[in-house]
């Protein structure tokens, strides 16, 4: 793991969410002051829901009209599906704050063809960031979680998307789930100004040690592959998740 990793070890899950919320607010206000806008890619799953709720509770601190929301990955389900990462973020945050609808870019999962949905989302990124061929978008902040198998976004161990070097967004077949998941590729994650993992709970402790300290092949623990080329990498950890790390906390 890169020496430039910023481990932020908090005690409780609530401390973790508070620290992460402060980082989001700080990053957003700095980006808007410096570049006139803030681009963020949200993660899904259950962990970030509490962060989104906390951000909504501090809505007055955020420059919503200059903030632009994307998703680093999405399940291939309808936007109103309980499994939808978009639905979770909308319920926890986006429906509670004065963000212009035009600033929110969900993955077009209503398309029954996962590859087409991924390709359409890629075009959305290319247009929004005005990318030249071969360029990758540089998000101000990408939020990520980590699964108990070491996956992040929808980059699961031993899946094809881990080897994608030119596409921005792909539909990744996940055999153990028997479904496609639409995900940013590693070049997009590693092009970000800042990537922040949020990892909470004892069930993540063993795999977190593997990711941060182990020597296993990265394909077994895809979170190891997230190493921003020219950006910050922050790990927000609670005590339970960090409990098996050997590095002094
Ligand atoms: C998703 C997420 C996924 C998630 C991890 C951790 O779509 O589920 O993007 O990568 O971050 O699975 O999920 P938890 O935070 O729920 O443990």
Boltz pocket constraint, residues with backbone or C-beta under 6 A from the ligand:
constraints:
  - pocket:
      binder: B
      contacts: [[A, 43], [A, 44], [A, 45], [A, 46], [A, 47], [A, 48], [A, 73], [A, 74], [A, 75], [A, 85], [A, 144], [A, 145], [A, 146], [A, 147], [A, 148], [A, 151], [A, 152], [A, 153], [A, 154], [A, 198]]
      max_distance: 6.0
